[in-house]
């Protein structure tokens, strides 16, 4: 099934935005006002406090993305459940041998800016199990699959 052009462009734009913004995050932070709906927990804290997302939490640390995603900003994280990672356990073990590829797989689940669960489902044609979990610096959506390719 061919993906709609909007979905492809949305995903590509969000991925490129995250990659290019990671290095410039400190400069952006100085210009951004504090979020008004802050829960006190960052998107990383939300994932790390979840019993269903221990693999994703470990991968954020392993790929050294947790620090970037703990800063002020606006991020959307699609967090696969531990069950989803278990379904691709063999591939995940192979990816851990190649840190660059592993980081790319994790980046497939990260976007700069806030995207609602409905927007994510429509653009990426995936099902959000639990969505719109608010954090001080963005949103977390729990998904039941691992996005291995873009």
C-alpha positions as CSV (number, residue, x, y, z in Angstrom):
1,X,0.0,0.0,0.0
2,X,1.5,3.3,-1.0
3,X,1.7,6.0,1.7
4,X,0.0,9.3,1.0
5,X,2.4,12.1,0.1
6,X,1.4,14.1,3.2
7,X,2.4,11.2,5.5
8,X,5.8,10.8,3.8
9,X,6.5,14.6,3.9
10,X,5.3,14.9,7.5
11,X,7.6,12.1,8.7
12,X,10.6,13.3,6.8
13,X,10.1,16.9,8.0
14,X,9.7,15.9,11.6
15,X,12.8,13.6,11.5
16,X,15.0,16.3,9.8
17,X,13.8,18.9,12.3
18,X,14.8,16.8,15.2
19,X,18.2,15.9,13.8
20,X,19.1,19.5,13.0
21,X,17.7,20.9,16.1
22,X,19.5,18.7,18.5
23,X,22.8,20.6,18.1
24,X,21.1,24.0,18.3
25,X,18.8,23.2,21.2
26,X,20.6,25.3,23.8
27,X,20.2,28.5,21.6
28,X,16.5,27.7,21.0
29,X,15.9,27.2,24.7
30,X,17.0,30.7,25.5
31,X,14.3,32.1,23.2
32,X,11.5,29.8,24.2
33,X,9.1,30.7,27.0
34,X,8.4,28.1,29.7
35,X,5.5,25.8,28.9
36,X,2.3,26.8,30.5
37,X,1.0,23.2,30.9
38,X,4.1,21.8,32.5
39,X,3.6,18.7,34.6
40,X,7.1,18.9,36.0
41,X,8.1,15.7,34.2
42,X,9.9,15.7,30.9
43,X,9.0,13.3,28.1
44,X,12.0,11.2,29.2
45,X,10.6,11.2,32.8
46,X,7.2,10.1,31.5
47,X,8.8,7.1,29.7
48,X,11.1,6.2,32.5
49,X,8.3,6.2,35.0
50,X,6.2,3.8,32.9
51,X,6.4,0.1,33.6
52,X,5.5,-0.7,30.0
53,X,8.4,1.3,28.4
54,X,11.5,0.0,30.1
55,X,13.2,-0.9,26.8
56,X,12.5,2.5,25.3
57,X,13.8,4.2,28.4
58,X,17.0,2.1,28.2
59,X,17.5,2.9,24.5
60,X,17.1,6.6,25.1
61,X,20.0,6.3,27.6
62,X,22.0,3.9,25.4
63,X,21.8,6.2,22.4
64,X,22.5,9.3,24.5
65,X,19.3,11.0,23.4
66,X,17.8,11.2,26.9
67,X,19.8,14.3,27.8
68,X,18.7,16.2,24.7
69,X,15.0,15.2,25.2
70,X,15.1,16.2,28.8
71,X,15.8,19.8,27.9
72,X,13.2,22.5,27.4
73,X,11.6,22.3,24.0
74,X,8.6,20.7,22.3
75,X,9.0,17.0,21.5
76,X,6.7,14.2,20.5
77,X,7.9,10.7,21.4
78,X,6.3,7.5,20.0
79,X,7.2,5.0,22.7
80,X,6.8,1.4,21.7
81,X,5.8,-0.9,24.6
82,X,8.1,-3.5,25.9
83,X,5.8,-6.1,24.2
84,X,6.5,-4.4,20.9
85,X,10.2,-4.6,21.4
86,X,9.9,-8.2,22.4
87,X,8.4,-8.9,18.9
88,X,11.6,-7.6,17.3
89,X,14.0,-8.8,19.9
90,X,16.4,-10.5,17.4
91,X,16.6,-7.4,15.2
92,X,17.1,-5.2,18.3
93,X,20.0,-7.3,19.5
94,X,21.6,-7.0,16.1
95,X,21.1,-3.2,16.1
96,X,22.7,-2.9,19.5
97,X,26.0,-4.0,17.8
98,X,25.8,-1.0,15.6
99,X,25.2,2.2,17.6
100,X,24.6,4.4,14.6
101,X,21.8,2.2,13.3
102,X,20.3,1.8,16.7
103,X,20.2,5.6,17.1
104,X,18.5,5.9,13.8
105,X,15.8,3.4,14.9
106,X,15.3,5.5,18.1
107,X,15.1,8.7,16.0
108,X,12.3,7.1,14.0
109,X,10.2,7.5,17.1
110,X,11.1,11.1,17.9
111,X,9.8,14.4,16.5
112,X,10.3,18.0,17.3
113,X,7.1,19.8,18.0
114,X,3.8,18.6,19.5
115,X,1.8,16.2,17.4
116,X,-1.4,14.8,18.7
117,X,-2.1,11.1,18.7
118,X,-4.7,11.6,15.9
119,X,-2.1,13.5,13.7
120,X,0.4,10.7,14.3
121,X,-2.1,8.0,13.5
122,X,-3.2,9.7,10.3
123,X,0.3,10.7,9.1
124,X,2.2,7.5,9.9
125,X,-0.6,4.9,9.6
126,X,0.1,3.4,13.0
127,X,-2.1,2.8,16.0
128,X,-1.6,4.8,19.2
129,X,-2.4,2.6,22.2
130,X,-2.3,5.5,24.7
131,X,-1.8,9.0,23.5
132,X,-1.4,12.6,24.4
133,X,0.5,12.0,27.7
134,X,1.6,15.5,28.5
135,X,5.0,16.4,29.8
136,X,6.7,19.7,30.5
137,X,8.4,19.6,27.1
138,X,6.1,17.7,24.9
139,X,3.9,14.7,24.4
140,X,4.4,10.9,24.6
141,X,2.3,8.4,22.7
142,X,2.4,4.7,23.5
143,X,2.5,2.5,20.4
144,X,2.4,-1.3,20.0
145,X,5.0,-1.5,17.2
146,X,8.6,-0.6,16.6
147,X,9.3,1.6,13.6
148,X,12.3,-0.1,12.1
149,X,12.4,1.8,8.8
150,X,11.4,5.2,7.5
